[in-house]
Amino acid sequence: MTDEEIQQILDDYNICYVVGNLPSSSKAFTFCHGDRYLVVVSEQCSSTQQRLSLVHELKHIIKGHFQGGFEEVEILEKEAKQ
């Protein structure tokens, strides 16, 4: 995904993206509030891993994983990794 494609997705889906201090066990997480999203990526990750983690979180948003329940987290994770 190019920088331009990522920026377009951020704009289209009303996503705020930040790099922050997360526990070492977390690479990234997404918080959804209504139609807005906050994606936080760990500052402890390399820039390559930060980008991969951002794209992974964007896939969750694009695929609508925040619109339903979280009963099948393993399935949602597998789908986002594809």
Secondary structure, DSSP 8 states (H G I E B T S, - for coil): --HHHHHHHHHHTTEEEEEE---TT-SEEEEEETTEEEEEEETTS-HHHHHHHHHHHHHHHHTTTTSS--TTHHHHHHHHH-
